Amino acid sequence: MPGKRSDVISWDEFFMRVAIAASLRSKDPNTQVGACIADIHQRILSVGYNGTPAGITDDEFPWESSEDPLHDKHNYVIHAEANAILNYRGSLKDMHRATVYVTLFPCQECSKMLVQAGIGEVVYLDDKYHGSLGAMISRTVLDSCGVCYRQVMLPGDALN
């Protein structure tokens, strides 16, 4: 009788792959972001991706960056982390010390929301805005509130 499999993927890889799958729903032509929130018992609480609010049709949406605030996607898109929090239908107390797996390091606004929701750890895949002011503020928020964050790399780098 053979023993159990030893080549199973880690929890980090599992939840990050869920976040990657969620990012595939994003209509954003430049940056697709997904998030997966897992509780302290390794159960998925919620997922989200960056997209428009439910009342805005994304077929007629201006998906470009623009100098005109009325035509700039950044003023309309809800980020993946915020959507994951908003999509959750349970009690926010369930998010206490939960981990969010996100394909892109959170912006300063999302970091504040994650802290407020009780998230205890941020695990991210990409950090392309690392040196930006927003990323520095985000790290300050997380550090000040005692929220851990770390980057993961997936095996084979094929999913990054």
N, CA, C and O of each residue as an XYZ file, in Angstrom:
640
protein
N       0.849     -1.172      0.000
C       0.000      0.000      0.000
C       0.899      1.241      0.000
O       1.722      1.410      0.900
N       0.743      2.104     -1.004
C       1.587      3.299     -1.067
C       1.180      4.323     -0.004
O       0.031      4.362      0.438
N       2.145      5.145      0.392
C       1.875      6.213      1.355
C       1.179      7.386      0.681
O       0.946      7.375     -0.528
N       0.862      8.357      1.447
C       0.185      9.529      0.888
C       1.121     10.301     -0.034
O       2.343     10.185      0.063
N       0.536     11.085     -0.923
C       1.311     11.922     -1.831
C       2.120     12.932     -1.054
O       1.660     13.460     -0.042
N       3.314     13.203     -1.519
C       4.150     14.212     -0.863
C       4.359     15.442     -1.743
O       4.990     16.408     -1.313
N       3.841     15.417     -2.954
C       4.081     16.529     -3.885
C       2.872     17.469     -3.999
O       2.632     18.057     -5.053
N       2.117     17.603     -2.902
C       0.974     18.511     -2.915
C       1.462     19.958     -2.840
O       2.539     20.235     -2.313
N       0.657     20.867     -3.371
C       1.049     22.270     -3.326
C       0.813     22.825     -1.916
O      -0.020     22.315     -1.167
N       1.551     23.864     -1.574
C       1.422     24.506     -0.262
C       0.124     25.306     -0.209
O      -0.498     25.571     -1.237
N      -0.276     25.689      1.009
C      -1.441     26.562      1.154
C      -1.193     27.892      0.455
O      -2.093     28.425     -0.194
N       0.009     28.431      0.577
C       0.321     29.691     -0.106
C       0.089     29.566     -1.606
O      -0.534     30.434     -2.218
N       0.585     28.497     -2.187
C       0.413     28.324     -3.631
C      -1.055     28.119     -3.985
O      -1.539     28.669     -4.973
N      -1.754     27.338     -3.192
C      -3.169     27.079     -3.456
C      -3.967     28.385     -3.471
O      -4.673     28.673     -4.438
N      -3.855     29.168     -2.404
C      -4.641     30.392     -2.315
C      -4.198     31.436     -3.333
O      -5.027     32.194     -3.837
N      -2.896     31.488     -3.646
C      -2.438     32.430     -4.663
C      -2.957     32.019     -6.037
O      -3.274     32.877     -6.862
N      -3.044     30.731     -6.287
C      -3.615     30.289     -7.566
C      -5.094     30.661     -7.668
O      -5.584     30.961     -8.757
N      -5.805     30.643     -6.540
C      -7.199     31.100     -6.527
C      -7.244     32.596     -6.857
O      -8.091     33.033     -7.636
N      -6.345     33.373     -6.272
C      -6.282     34.806     -6.567
C      -5.954     35.041     -8.040
O      -6.522     35.933     -8.670
N      -5.050     34.252     -8.581
C      -4.710     34.374    -10.005
C      -5.931     34.050    -10.867
O      -6.202     34.739    -11.850
N      -6.656     33.010    -10.499
C      -7.873     32.660    -11.247
C      -8.880     33.807    -11.196
O      -9.509     34.123    -12.206
N      -9.037     34.433    -10.028
C      -9.953     35.570     -9.913
C      -9.505     36.715    -10.809
O     -10.341     37.387    -11.414
N      -8.203     36.946    -10.904
C      -7.698     38.048    -11.729
C      -8.055     37.874    -13.203
O      -8.120     38.853    -13.947
N      -8.282     36.649    -13.618
C      -8.634     36.381    -15.018
C     -10.026     36.901    -15.374
O     -10.376     36.958    -16.553
N     -10.820     37.280    -14.380
C     -12.145     37.876    -14.607
C     -12.058     39.376    -14.879
O     -13.021     39.964    -15.369
N     -10.937     39.997    -14.574
C     -10.792     41.445    -14.732
C     -10.820     41.832    -16.205
O     -10.211     41.172    -17.047
N     -11.534     42.909    -16.500
C     -11.603     43.429    -17.871
C     -10.533     44.478    -18.136
O     -10.394     44.946    -19.266
N      -9.777     44.853    -17.112
C      -8.751     45.877    -17.255
C      -7.692     45.400    -18.249
O      -7.103     44.338    -18.050
N      -7.441     46.161    -19.311
C      -6.482     45.711    -20.331
C      -5.023     45.774    -19.874
O      -4.166     45.134    -20.483
N      -4.723     46.531    -18.812
C      -3.336     46.708    -18.388
C      -2.969     45.938    -17.126
O      -1.904     45.324    -17.069
N      -3.823     45.961    -16.125
C      -3.486     45.358    -14.841
C      -4.662     44.545    -14.331
O      -5.691     45.099    -13.943
N      -4.506     43.243    -14.333
C      -5.535     42.354    -13.804
C      -5.076     41.905    -12.419
O      -3.994     41.338    -12.262
N      -5.916     42.168    -11.419
C      -5.556     41.837    -10.043
C      -6.646     40.956     -9.450
O      -7.838     41.189     -9.656
N      -6.212     39.937     -8.707
C      -7.143     39.065     -8.003
C      -6.752     38.972     -6.544
O      -5.589     39.148     -6.181
N      -7.753     38.688     -5.705
C      -7.522     38.539     -4.269
C      -8.329     37.361     -3.749
O      -9.436     37.090     -4.216
N      -7.758     36.672     -2.780
C      -8.419     35.559     -2.106
C      -8.165     35.725     -0.612
O      -7.018     35.842     -0.181
N      -9.237     35.733      0.174
C      -9.101     35.852      1.621
C      -9.351     34.483      2.238
O     -10.395     33.868      2.025
N      -8.365     34.016      3.013
C      -8.461     32.717      3.689
C      -8.378     32.937      5.190
O      -7.566     33.730      5.667
N      -9.223     32.230      5.931
C      -9.212     32.407      7.388
C      -8.090     31.597      8.034
O      -7.316     30.935      7.343
N      -8.009     31.653      9.348
C      -6.914     30.993     10.064
C      -7.010     29.468     10.025
O      -6.087     28.770     10.445
N      -8.140     28.955      9.514
C      -8.330     27.501      9.399
C      -8.160     27.027      7.954
O      -8.576     25.921      7.610
N      -7.551     27.859      7.114
C      -7.290     27.536      5.697
C      -8.583     27.361      4.898
O      -8.652     26.518      4.004
N      -9.597     28.150      5.217
C     -10.847     28.124      4.462
C     -10.990     29.438      3.715
O     -10.721     30.510      4.257
N     -11.415     29.342      2.473
C     -11.624     30.542      1.658
C     -12.873     31.262      2.148
O     -13.957     30.682      2.215
N     -12.702     32.541      2.489
C     -13.830     33.365      2.891
C     -14.429     34.109      1.706
O     -15.648     34.239      1.595
N     -13.559     34.598      0.817
C     -14.045     35.407     -0.289
C     -12.958     35.582     -1.334
O     -11.774     35.380     -1.064
N     -13.376     35.958     -2.522
C     -12.451     36.317     -3.599
C     -12.953     37.597     -4.262
O     -14.120     37.963     -4.126
N     -12.065     38.265     -4.973
C     -12.439     39.460     -5.711
C     -11.409     39.761     -6.783
O     -10.300     39.227     -6.775
N     -11.796     40.618     -7.696
C     -10.888     41.072     -8.747
C     -11.188     42.531     -9.034
O     -12.248     43.032     -8.657
N     -10.270     43.217     -9.696
C     -10.487     44.624    -10.000
C     -11.480     44.767    -11.146
O     -11.315     44.177    -12.214
N     -12.507     45.559    -10.898
C     -13.545     45.762    -11.902
C     -14.467     46.903    -11.528
O     -14.306     47.547    -10.491
N     -15.430     47.136    -12.391
C     -16.363     48.242    -12.198
C     -17.440     47.873    -11.178
O     -17.712     46.692    -10.962
N     -18.055     48.882    -10.551
C     -19.189     48.606     -9.671
C     -20.321     47.935    -10.457
O     -20.421     48.086    -11.674
N     -21.156     47.204     -9.750
C     -22.224     46.421    -10.377
C     -23.126     47.254    -11.290
O     -23.633     46.724    -12.279
N     -23.340     48.521    -10.999
C     -24.248     49.339    -11.788
C     -23.654     49.940    -13.050
O     -24.375     50.542    -13.846
N     -22.354     49.787    -13.243
C     -21.692     50.358    -14.425
C     -21.409     49.235    -15.409
O     -20.756     48.248    -15.068
N     -21.905     49.390    -16.633
C     -21.624     48.382    -17.651
C     -20.175     48.513    -18.106
O     -19.746     49.586    -18.531
N     -19.433     47.430    -18.016
C     -18.018     47.510    -18.392
C     -17.804     47.469    -19.899
O     -16.672     47.608    -20.363
N     -18.879     47.280    -20.678
C     -18.756     47.327    -22.137
C     -18.599     48.764    -22.627
O     -17.930     49.004    -23.632
N     -19.199     49.708    -21.936
C     -19.150     51.116    -22.335
C     -18.187     51.916    -21.470
O     -18.177     53.146    -21.512
N     -17.391     51.224    -20.698
C     -16.521     51.856    -19.719
C     -15.226     52.336    -20.356
O     -14.678     51.643    -21.214
N     -14.714     53.518    -19.957
C     -13.425     53.980    -20.481
C     -12.261     53.278    -19.759
O     -11.894     53.670    -18.651
N     -11.699     52.274    -20.367
C     -10.659     51.468    -19.720
C      -9.273     52.075    -19.827
O      -8.289     51.421    -19.482
N      -9.171     53.307    -20.296
C      -7.873     53.955    -20.437
C      -7.557     54.819    -19.221
O      -8.439     55.186    -18.445
N      -6.275     55.130    -19.081
C      -5.860     56.178    -18.153
C      -5.976     57.480    -18.917
O      -5.645     57.541    -20.101
N      -6.446     58.526    -18.243
C      -6.681     59.781    -18.940
C      -6.407     60.952    -18.015
O      -6.528     60.836    -16.795
N      -6.036     62.081    -18.604
C      -5.877     63.325    -17.848
C      -7.234     63.828    -17.367
O      -7.323     64.535    -16.364
N      -8.290     63.458    -18.091
C      -9.648     63.862    -17.748
C     -10.209     62.897    -16.703
O     -10.438     61.727    -17.011
N     -10.433     63.364    -15.481
C     -10.901     62.472    -14.416
C     -12.201     61.735    -14.744
O     -12.441     60.641    -14.231
N     -13.036     62.329    -15.595
C     -14.300     61.670    -15.958
C     -14.094     60.494    -16.901
O     -14.991     59.669    -17.070
N     -12.922     60.413    -17.512
C     -12.642     59.335    -18.460
C     -11.450     58.481    -18.039
O     -10.878     57.764    -18.861
N     -11.078     58.553    -16.778
C      -9.933     57.794    -16.261
C     -10.453     56.592    -15.479
O     -11.202     56.750    -14.515
N     -10.060     55.407    -15.892
C     -10.537     54.173    -15.259
C     -10.258     54.134    -13.762
O     -11.025     53.536    -13.007
N      -9.184     54.756    -13.327
C      -8.792     54.698    -11.917
C      -9.843     55.297    -10.979
O      -9.871     54.976     -9.791
N     -10.687     56.146    -11.502
C     -11.725     56.768    -10.690
C     -12.991     55.924    -10.596
O     -13.928     56.299     -9.892
N     -13.031     54.805    -11.285
C     -14.231     53.984    -11.316
C     -14.012     52.550    -10.844
O     -14.927     51.938    -10.294
N     -12.846     52.020    -11.046
C     -12.577     50.608    -10.759
C     -12.482     50.368     -9.249
O     -11.859     51.139     -8.519
N     -13.107     49.293     -8.806
C     -12.984     48.845     -7.424
C     -11.860     47.810     -7.408
O     -11.868     46.879     -8.213
N     -10.911     47.961     -6.515
C      -9.762     47.064     -6.469
C     -10.150     45.679     -5.950
O     -11.159     45.513     -5.265
N      -9.334     44.706     -6.289
C      -9.605     43.302     -5.952
C      -9.787     43.086     -4.451
O     -10.689     42.362     -4.030
N      -8.930     43.713     -3.645
C      -9.011     43.524     -2.197
C     -10.326     44.067     -1.651
O     -10.966     43.434     -0.812
N     -10.726     45.246     -2.133
C     -11.995     45.831     -1.702
C     -13.162     44.956     -2.133
O     -14.096     44.738     -1.361
N     -13.112     44.454     -3.358
C     -14.177     43.565     -3.828
C     -14.237     42.282     -3.004
O     -15.324     41.779     -2.718
N     -13.090     41.754     -2.625
C     -13.095     40.531     -1.805
C     -13.756     40.797     -0.455
O     -14.510     39.959      0.039
N     -13.483     41.944      0.139
C     -14.129     42.303      1.409
C     -15.631     42.491      1.190
O     -16.442     41.975      1.959
N     -15.999     43.231      0.140
C     -17.409     43.507     -0.128
C     -18.186     42.254     -0.539
O     -19.384     42.154     -0.270
N     -17.519     41.307     -1.182
C     -18.186     40.072     -1.611
C     -18.467     39.119     -0.455
O     -19.307     38.228     -0.583
N     -17.788     39.291      0.654
C     -17.962     38.379      1.785
C     -19.342     38.564      2.399
O     -19.770     39.691      2.647
N     -20.024     37.484      2.638
C     -21.390     37.540      3.157
C     -21.502     37.144      4.622
O     -22.603     37.129      5.172
N     -20.388     36.825      5.258
C     -20.404     36.465      6.666
C     -20.125     37.670      7.546
O     -20.215     38.814      7.101
N     -19.793     37.406      8.772
C     -19.466     38.452      9.730
C     -18.000     38.856      9.563
O     -17.132     38.000      9.390
N     -17.733     40.150      9.616
C     -16.350     40.617      9.496
C     -15.464     40.068     10.607
O     -14.243     40.033     10.452
N     -16.044     39.641     11.716
C     -15.219     39.056     12.778
C     -14.519     37.790     12.281
O     -13.487     37.401     12.828
N     -15.069     37.144     11.249
C     -14.425     35.961     10.671
C     -13.109     36.311      9.978
O     -12.261     35.441      9.780
N     -12.936     37.571      9.614
C     -11.713     37.995      8.931
C     -10.583     38.318      9.910
O      -9.458     38.602      9.501
N     -10.896     38.272     11.204
C      -9.870     38.563     12.202
C      -8.697     37.606     12.042
O      -8.860     36.390     12.145
N      -7.513     38.160     11.788
C      -6.259     37.431     11.589
C      -6.245     36.588     10.306
O      -5.375     35.733     10.144
N      -7.195     36.818      9.400
C      -7.201     36.103      8.122
C      -6.047     36.595      7.256
O      -5.408     37.603      7.559
N      -5.796     35.873      6.188
C      -4.737     36.227      5.243
C      -5.364     36.560      3.901
O      -6.223     35.829      3.407
N      -4.930     37.669      3.313
C      -5.349     37.983      1.960
C      -4.193     37.641      1.029
O      -3.054     38.053      1.249
N      -4.504     36.890     -0.001
C      -3.558     36.565     -1.063
C      -3.943     37.437     -2.239
O      -5.069     37.365     -2.731
N      -3.013     38.259     -2.689
C      -3.320     39.213     -3.748
C      -2.198     39.202     -4.781
O      -1.021     39.093     -4.437
N      -2.575     39.316     -6.036
C      -1.584     39.203     -7.102
C      -0.717     40.447     -7.238
O       0.329     40.398     -7.886
N      -1.135     41.574     -6.634
C      -0.367     42.817     -6.670
C      -0.398     43.442     -5.281
O      -1.457     43.516     -4.658
N       0.752     43.890     -4.793
C       0.809     44.509     -3.466
C      -0.264     45.586     -3.354
O      -0.431     46.381     -4.279
N      -0.994     45.630     -2.243
C      -2.135     46.551     -2.122
C      -1.746     48.021     -2.101
O      -0.699     48.404     -1.579
N      -2.619     48.828     -2.684
C      -2.447     50.276     -2.639
C      -2.770     50.780     -1.228
O      -3.220     50.014     -0.376
N      -2.541     52.042     -0.997
C      -2.759     52.605      0.339
C      -4.224     52.530      0.758
O      -4.506     52.276      1.929
N      -5.159     52.742     -0.158
C      -6.582     52.677      0.202
C      -6.988     51.253      0.554
O      -7.724     51.036      1.517
N      -6.518     50.292     -0.212
C      -6.849     48.895      0.083
C      -6.202     48.444      1.388
O      -6.800     47.678      2.144
N      -5.000     48.906      1.654
C      -4.347     48.551      2.913
C      -5.170     49.012      4.101
O      -5.315     48.283      5.082
N      -5.710     50.221      4.017
C      -6.553     50.726      5.103
C      -7.800     49.863      5.270
O      -8.209     49.573      6.393
N      -8.401     49.456      4.159
C      -9.598     48.605      4.239
C      -9.270     47.231      4.816
O     -10.031     46.689      5.619
N      -8.140     46.676      4.405
C      -7.738     45.363      4.915
C      -7.513     45.412      6.422
O      -7.936     44.516      7.152
N      -6.847     46.463      6.877
C      -6.614     46.643      8.314
C      -7.945     46.759      9.040
O      -8.160     46.112     10.066
N      -8.829     47.577      8.509
C     -10.120     47.807      9.149
C     -10.962     46.531      9.197
O     -11.738     46.333     10.132
N     -10.810     45.668      8.194
C     -11.558     44.407      8.167
C     -10.973     43.367      9.122
O     -11.616     42.356      9.401
N      -9.757     43.606      9.625
C      -9.152     42.683     10.581
C      -8.146     41.722      9.991
O      -7.691     40.805     10.675
N      -7.786     41.915      8.725
C      -6.815     41.035      8.073
C      -5.498     41.072      8.849
O      -5.041     42.139      9.258
N      -4.898     39.911      9.047
C      -3.664     39.832      9.817
C      -2.409     39.688      8.982
O      -1.305     39.947      9.459
N      -2.579     39.268      7.712
C      -1.399     39.068      6.858
C      -1.767     39.320      5.403
O      -2.862     38.985      4.952
N      -0.829     39.915      4.683
C      -0.951     40.143      3.250
C       0.141     39.336      2.566
O       1.324     39.503      2.861
N      -0.257     38.469      1.661
C       0.693     37.696      0.860
C       0.479     38.140     -0.583
O      -0.633     38.064     -1.106
N       1.543     38.601     -1.217
C       1.407     39.165     -2.554
C       2.383     38.504     -3.522
O       3.401     37.936     -3.127
N       2.035     38.601     -4.795
C       2.843     37.999     -5.846
C       3.756     39.039     -6.497
O       4.958     38.810     -6.630
N       3.198     40.167     -6.899
C       3.940     41.193     -7.640
C       3.980     42.485     -6.822
O       3.068     42.771     -6.047
N       5.031     43.245     -7.004
C       5.206     44.503     -6.269
C       5.724     45.571     -7.231
O       6.696     46.266     -6.936
N       5.064     45.693     -8.387
C       5.596     46.562     -9.437
C       5.600     48.043     -9.084
O       6.288     48.822     -9.744
N       4.856     48.452     -8.072
C       4.847     49.855     -7.657
C       5.646     50.069     -6.374
O       5.417     51.048     -5.663
N       6.567     49.181     -6.072
C       7.284     49.168     -4.798
C       7.815     50.538     -4.366
O       7.637     50.916     -3.208
N       8.441     51.268     -5.235
C       9.066     52.536     -4.861
C       8.142     53.741     -4.882
O       8.575     54.858     -4.598
N       6.881     53.533     -5.213
C       5.953     54.662     -5.314
C       5.541     55.164     -3.936
O       5.642     54.446     -2.941
N       5.083     56.394     -3.895
C       4.610     56.984     -2.648
C       3.445     56.173     -2.079
O       3.386     55.932     -0.873
N       2.528     55.756     -2.935
C       1.389     54.960     -2.483
C       1.812     53.662     -1.823
O       1.239     53.265     -0.808
N       2.812     52.996     -2.388
C       3.301     51.739     -1.805
C       3.989     51.990     -0.468
O       3.884     51.181      0.454
N       4.695     53.116     -0.368
C       5.347     53.454      0.904
C       4.306     53.750      1.987
O       4.463     53.342      3.137
N       3.243     54.463      1.607
C       2.164     54.735      2.555
C       1.481     53.429      2.950
O       1.159     53.218      4.119
N       1.265     52.569      1.985
C       0.641     51.276      2.257
C       1.448     50.479      3.273
O       0.888     49.921      4.217
N       2.746     50.426      3.081
C       3.609     49.711      4.035
C       3.588     50.360      5.418
O       3.618     49.668      6.436
N       3.536     51.684      5.448
C       3.453     52.383      6.731
C       2.157     52.026      7.454
O       2.163     51.788      8.661
N       1.055     51.989      6.722
C      -0.239     51.603      7.308
C      -0.155     50.193      7.871
O      -0.523     49.957      9.021
N       0.328     49.256      7.063
C       0.400     47.852      7.499
C       1.340     47.697      8.691
O       1.012     47.012      9.660
N       2.508     48.334      8.619
C       3.473     48.257      9.726
C       2.887     48.843     11.011
O       3.003     48.246     12.082
N       2.265     50.003     10.900
C       1.714     50.678     12.074
C       0.612     49.872     12.743
O       0.407     49.971     13.953
N      -0.083     49.087     11.965
C      -1.214     48.309     12.488
C      -0.841     46.862     12.790
O      -1.700     46.068     13.173
N       0.426     46.515     12.621
C       0.877     45.167     12.950
C       0.449     44.091     11.975
O       0.371     42.917     12.338
N       0.173     44.478     10.743
C      -0.195     43.509      9.715
C       1.066     43.059      8.985
O       1.790     43.881      8.424
N       1.325     41.764      8.994
C       2.502     41.203      8.315
C       2.253     41.185      6.814
O       1.110     41.074      6.370
N       3.302     41.293      6.051
C       3.199     41.135      4.605
C       4.456     40.463      4.097
O       5.551     40.655      4.624
N       4.264     39.667      3.054
C       5.394     38.962      2.457
C       5.066     38.610      1.013
O       3.909     38.434      0.633
N       6.116     38.516      0.236
C       5.978     38.159     -1.168
C       6.208     36.666     -1.323
O       7.059     36.091     -0.644
N       5.451     36.034     -2.215
C       5.671     34.633     -2.545
C       6.002     34.525     -4.030
O       5.569     35.335     -4.850
N       6.763     33.524     -4.336
C       7.061     33.185     -5.720
C       6.459     31.812     -5.969
O       6.577     30.912     -5.137
N       5.818     31.658     -7.108
C       5.244     30.352     -7.430
C       6.274     29.515     -8.192
O       7.085     30.052     -8.946
N       6.234     28.218     -7.992
C       7.194     27.342     -8.689
C       7.099     27.516    -10.202
O       6.010     27.652    -10.760
N       8.233     27.511    -10.837
C       8.289     27.589    -12.287
C       8.086     28.974    -12.847
O       8.317     29.197    -14.036
N       7.656     29.922    -12.013
C       7.460     31.308    -12.420
C       6.520     31.440    -13.606
O       6.357     32.537    -14.140
N       5.883     30.323    -14.038
C       5.007     30.357    -15.198
C       3.721     31.137    -14.943
O       3.110     31.653    -15.879
N       3.317     31.221    -13.696
C       2.066     31.915    -13.389
C       2.283     33.377    -13.051
O       1.311     34.106    -12.857
N       3.504     33.821    -12.975
C       3.771     35.221    -12.632
C       3.768     36.082    -13.853
O       3.976     37.291    -13.756
